[in-house]
Structure formats: C-alpha cells, structure tokens
Amino acid sequence: MLLQELSEAVGVSGNEEAVRKIILGAIDGHAENIRIDPMGSVTAIQKGTGGTGLRVMLAAHMDEVGFMVTAIESDGTLRFTKVGGIDDRILPGLRVRVGADQIPGVILWAPIHKTWDQKGVQKITSLRIDIGASNKDQVNSKIKLGDRVVFDSRFMELSDTMLRGKAFDDRAGCSLLVDVLQGGPYAVDVLAAFTVQEEVGLRGARVAAQALNPDVAFALEGTTAHDLPDPTADPDDVTRPNPACKVGHGPVLTVLDRSMITDPRVLRFLRGTAEANSIPYQLKTAPGGGTDAGAIHQANAGIPAAVISMPCRYIHSPAAYLSREDYAHTLKLIQAALNSLTPAALEW
Ligand SMILES: [Zn+2]
C-alpha cells in the first residue's frame, strides 16, 4: 500500500528526500511538467478535459514533525530539539531513529525530582536520546549535529477499517494526491504540489503557489480528531466543547483555523458537492492549527483556498489512527469537486 510506504518513509521538515523519491515514482506517467522547485517541493500538472480553463492547486505536505540533534554529550547521549509541534508529554520513553542510518534510540530522562516543571511535564532540555553509546567518540562516527530524529514506528492495518502509523499528517494527504493524479484527468487542470516545510511555517507551499498561480487551491490534510469519549460530558449539552472532528464521520472542511478563514465561495461549493454526491462531511471550527492553505491564500494577488482533511487521532505522535472509509470519502469528494467546479461557483 502506498500509504504504508509513505508513512514509514523518514521526512522531518527540511529533509524530505525519501518521501519525494516515492512520490516522483508514483506520479510518473500520470502528470506533465513534473518538477522539483527551488525549495524542494514537487509540482506537477495534469491537464483538464472540461474546457473551463480553471486551474486548481492541490497541496499536500511531504514533511513530518520530529526532532534534531543539537549536542553530543561526553557520556554518549544526545541533546535534541523539536522540529515542528510535538506534545512534551509523549516524549519520555519514546523510541526514535536518529540520522541517515536510522540508528535506534530511546528518549531518557533524568531523575524525576530534578526535572519536572510546574505542570508535571518533563522539560525537553532535561531529556536525552540514548543510542546505547558509552562515550562521545562512539557517537561521532555515526551521528552529526543537525541530524534529524524521527518516531520509530511501523504501519499497521488494525482492522478492516482502521489504519495506524506515523506521519499521517500529511502522508495521508500525499497518498490521496497521488490517487487523485492516478485517477485523472478531471474537468479542470490539476496543479499538484507536494510541499516541503509545512510543519515549521507553511514555507514550501507559499513558493509553490506563487509559481503555479492557480485560480483555486485545496490543501489536503490529515487533521487532529479530538473525538475520544469524555466521561463527564453530557451528550445532549450543546454548550460542551466542540471536538475538532471525529474519525469515521467523513472528510473535514475547515471553516476557520489560525492560518486562514476559508473562502466562503469555495466552502459553499465543497459543501454543495458533498451533499449532491451523498458524501458525509464535517465542519471544523476549532480555531487552532494551520495548514498550507494559510500560505497559499495569501500568495500572489490572493488565491481562494480551502482545506479538505481526513480526521486522524493522535497526529504528531508515532501512532496516528485513520479510517479507510474517511480516506475513500475524501478522495471521492475531491474527485467530484474537480469534475464539477465552474467559474460560476467562484462568483460572489
Ligand atoms: Zn499537516
């Protein structure tokens, strides 16, 4: 399965080569003008058949959150920092892989009484990665400062419906975008962008959007589902916190996040497309987070944009959960949108 290959590939921000290689292989023959842009993003064009002339950018980011080695201690342990957003609470005891050779290690911690902060969470500055070396010289031959560190994680099919793996944010989006290209062409031109450095500030997408200059853009994402049961919540209480989205309830259309307010015309079009095709969907109104669409919609003279996501539990961890049904419904929605978008949908 392509998603397994993409999930297990290592690609912390700025180090997306392995993911790029898989994608270049998978889209070969399914698009034209396949390029690696100056930032390292892959862009490709698939001409449409509908004659509207509309050019629709689909963006999925290749990078994942992880860590970087910042110092090698005399005892052979490694200091490290985060690349992208990771919850400090999941760090102690985490299995990781370090550097190009993917050397296995574990995040260890100093004695508990010395290092807890006021919230009872281990500070990252008190944590080290232990690769089993006993001194600095043993490490120096294998690991350099700046080496990236990833979650040590295998992809699993947990059941007929549930998949588990790392980096579904956003390798699920990358896999989806490959499926879109392989299933084309569509009525509109598809401008595909597999972007770099999303997790550190939406950087690759900004440049890709400026070069592609589309009429409309959709960011394809794996997004956070806060949908676990809260034993204290009254299900009939409409004032209880709105979970970001739920696994198994279909593609997620963002209304607003920290990086963007979704273009109302594009949101209206996507909702109408889902309803016309009996595809379940959910609206995300939690104001946190951001996506490549946040950079794309402000590129050039402004580009109407939206985010279409698959709900994933435990993103930015070694074990994200994704439903196959959500994946299939998201693909169906994107394909229906690419076959039904017209300039009229973009009128104010
Ligand atoms: Zn993402």
Boltz pocket constraint, residues with backbone or C-beta under 6 A from the ligand:
constraints:
  - pocket:
      binder: B
      contacts: [[A, 61], [A, 169], [A, 170], [A, 198], [A, 221], [A, 222], [A, 290], [A, 291]]
      max_distance: 6.0
